[in-house]
Amino acid sequence: MKQACKICGNKTRIKYRQLYDDRHGYPGRFDLRECVSCGFMQTAPQLTTREIAKIYSKHYPRAKISPEQVLAAAKNIPSKETIEKKGLGGTCHLDTKPGERVLDIGSGAGYSLAEIKALGGVAYGVDPDKNAERIARKLGFKFHLGFLHNSHFPKKHFDLITASQVLEHTPDPVRLLIACKSYLKPGGRIRMSFPNTGALYRSLWGKAWLHWHVPYHLNHFNKTSVEIMAKKAGLKIRSIKTVTPNLWTVLQIRSWVSQVRMGERNTMWDTGRVDEKKIEAKKDWLKSLSLRFLPMLEDKLFFNRILDWFGRGESFVVEFRLC
């Protein structure tokens, strides 16, 4: 079935066929369609809003996270030097200033909300995952279960609205940006991060690129599509850059090493550990050896900073302002 580009409305064509969920075991295969005009890509078929809420509650590994874990993590907010060194600039809520009201879209397990509070901000969250609601309520955060456009939060209320690695999950990204406008105070800012299909690593890994992440990632942006999206939403781009978390590079290799079949859950995404039995079963000593040395690379991937400088990093970080 033909699909129009959800950003510019032009025709799309299939770029990659038959991808599947190689993290959490959601069944089915999906294609990636690329716009012939702006280069935006979209996953096909697209999940409905109801399906999205269901799969995040069932398939994403948040059910076992405790409020105590969330609070403990907020005590270890990285320094500016660490953020720069490890490519963590895409964690948008770390831009919180004391006294600001901050709304984090896709607040997930609540780590972001706890960190916003630790930075001196007033934290609000929105997420469709019922597991996220459980944690947020226990910790006393202001939280809406669902999506921003039907939230109960007051309009023109927030100094900062953030969405770290969320826009790619959103059925209608233009609609989300328009909704953000109505909740933003005059002079406020919207800060978002999401994968960059213009990344060098995307070109190198092709169909195996970590950030296709079907069917959870519905949208796949390049710079042109970001600019068109902002214009359609009535926002201006104050700044746009790319960042490459060193951890992502490590995870890309580990994910390739620990490949699973369709319908299987990759335990690496639950525990951070690769199933060594599967590696042994492959009898591939090179892959097994690489797993032991990969963690050592995280502090030494200086090449990633070069990619970021030239705009070929893995993730966009975009700050939008009201026109």
N, C-alpha and C positions, 0 to 999 in steps of 0.2 A: 504494500500500500504506500502511495506517495505521501510525503509529508512536506509541508512548507516550513521554512526556517522560522522558529519562534521569535527570533530577534529582528530580522529584516523582511521576512515574508517571502523571500525568493525560494527557488527550487532547491531540493537537497538530493544528494546521491549517496549510495552506500560507500563508506570508507573502509570499514572492517565488519566482517560477518561473524556470527556465531560465538560471541564472547559469553562467558558465564561467570557467576559469582564464585571467585576462588578464595574467598575469605570466610564467609559465614554459612555457605551451603544453600542459599536460596535457589530453588529449582528453576530451570528454563535457560534459554539462550537468547541473546540480544545482539542487535546490529548497532553500529554507529553510523549515523548519516551526517554528511558534511554539506554545508551550504555552498552553492556554486558561486555565490557573490561575496559574502562577508567572511566565510571560512569557519563560522560557528558550527559546532557539532552537537548532535543530540542523540540520546539513546532511544532505540526503537525496539519493541513498543515501550511507550511511557507508562509508568505505573500511575494509578489514580491516587488522589489524596487519601482516600480510605485505605488503599493498599499500602501506601507509604507509612501511615501511622501504625498499621498492623505489623509490617516487617521490622520496623525499628524496635517495637516492643518484644517481638519474638526472636529476631535474628541478631540484633546488635548486643554485644557483651556488656550490658550495664546492670543486669538484674542482680548480680552478686556484689555490686559496689556498695559499700556502707558509708553513712554520713561521716564516720570517724576517719575513713580514708580520705575523703574530700577535704576535711578540715586540716588533716596532717599535711596534705600536698600544698595547701595554701601558705604554709610556713616556709616554703622553699621557692619563693618567686625568684627567677633568675635576674642577675644584675644586667645592666646595659651592656657590659663587656661580654657577658656570656650570650646574651641575645644576638649580638653582632657576630661573635665567633661561631656560634652553632646555627646561625640562620633562623632564629626564632621570631623574626619580625612580623611573621604572619599571624601571631597570636594577638589579635587586635585589641582585646580588652586590657592588655598591659599598657595601653596608652591612657588609661584612666588617670585623672587628676583628682586630688583630694576635694571632696565636697560635690563632685559631679554626680548627677543621676545618670546611670548607665544601663541601657537595655541590651542584653546579649541575646541575639536570635540564635536558636539552636544551642541552648545552654547545656544540653546533654546531662551528664552525671552531676553537674553543679560545680565542677572545679573552677570554671570561669567566675561564677558568682562569688565563691569564697575568696578568690583572688581579688576581685573588684572591691570587696569589702575590706580586705587586708590593705589595699592601696588607698583606702580612704574614701571610696565611692559608695553610692547607694545602689545596690544591685537589684536588677529586675531580669527575669528570664522568661523565655518562651520556647517550647519544644513539644513535638507531637508524641513523644515517648512517655508512656505511663510510668516507666521506671524512673525517668527524670523527675516527674512530679513527686514521686514518693520521697526522693532525697531532698528536693527543694523544700517541701513542706516540713520535713523533720528539722531542717536547718533554719527554718523561719524566713526564707527568701520570698519576695514577691514574685509569683510565678503564674504563667498561663499555660494550660495544657491545650495545645493546638497550634494555630498559626497566627501570625501577627495581624492579618487583616480582620480577624474576628476576636481579637483580644479585648480585654476590659480596661486596658491602661489608658490614662488620660492623654488627650492630644496635645501637641506642642509642649511636651513635658520633659524631654530628655536632652541632656547636653551632648551625649555620645551614644550612638547606636552602633553596635558591633555585630559582625557575623563572620566568624573564623571557619573557613572551609564549610560553608553552608549554602552559598548561592548555587553551587553545582547540584545540590539536592532538591532545589525548589522547582515545582512544576511550572511556575510562571515567574521568572526572575524580574521582568519589567514590573509586574504587579507588586512584587515585594518591595522594589525600590520606591515605587509610588506610595505604598503604604508607609514606608519609613519616613517619607517627607511629612506626613500628617502628624507623626509622633515627635518630630524633631523641633526643638526650640529654635527661634531665630538666632543665627550665629553658631548653631550646633554643627556637629560633623557626623558623618556616616563613614565607618571604616570597615572594609571587608577584604577578606582574602579568599582565593579560590585557585584551583590548578590552572596552569598556563599551557595551552597546547602548542605554543611556540617554543617550549622548553627544548633544550638540546637533548636531554635525556629521553624526551618523548620521541624524538627522531631516531635515537639509537635503539630504544626498546620496542618501538612500533606497537604491535598488537598486545605485547606483554607489559606495556607501561602500567605502572602501579595505579595510576590515578584515573584510569577508565572506570574502575570500581563499579561495574554494572551489577544489579540494576539501580543501585543507590544513587549514583551520580547520573543525573538526567541531562545535565548541561556541561558543555566543554568549550571554554572560551579562549579566543585569541584577542589580541589588542584591538583589532578593528571592531569586533563584536562588542567589546566592552564600551568603546566610544559611542557606538550606535545605541546601545542599551541605555547609557546615561542620558543621551539626548532625548530618547523616547520617554524617559521617566521625568524629564524636566529638571535634571540635576547637572551640575558642572563637576568635572574632575579636577580636584585641586592638586592631586599628586597620584602618580602610578609608578610602581617599581616592581621588581621581582625579587623573591627570596627563595633560597633552597635550604630547608632544614637538613642538616647533615644526617639526622636520624632517618629521613625519608630515603636517602641514598642507601643506607644500610638496610632498611626494610625492603627496598626494591630488590636487592640481591638475595636477601633471605627469603622473600616471597618466591622468587624464581627457583631457588634451591628446594623449597618445600612445597612444590606444586601439588595440588590435589585435583581429583576428578570432579566433574560436575555433581553437585548435590552433597559433596563432602565438606565438612567444616575444617578449616585450617586452624589448628590449635595455637599457632603462633599469634593470631589476632586476639585470642582470649588471655593468654598468659605471657606473651612476649617471648615464648620459647618455641623453637622448632622441634617437632617430634623426631627425636634421634632414631627411633626404630625405623621410620620410613626412609631416613637417609641411609641407614645401614642396609636396608632392603635393596636400595639402588646399587649398593656396592660401588659407590663413586667416592673414592677417597679424596678427590680434589674438592668436591662440594662439602664433604664433611669437615675437611680441614678449614675451608673458608669460613664456616660458621663460628669456629673458635677464634678467628682473628678479626672478624667483622666488627665486633664491639670496640676494638682498639682504633678503628678508623674514624669514629664519630668526632673526635676532637682534631682530626688531621686533614679534613677534606677542604683544604684551602682553595682548590679549584672551583668549588661551589661559589665562593665569593666573586670569582672572576665571571662566572656565568651570570650571577646576579647583576653585576656592573653593566654587562652588555645586554641586559633584558632577556636573557635566555634561561633564567632560573625556573624552578618548578612551579612556583606559586606567585600569582599577582597579589600585591597589596595596594588597594585603591582607597583613596579618601575622596568622598563625594561631599559637596556642599550645595545648599540651596542656591538657585539662580537669582 
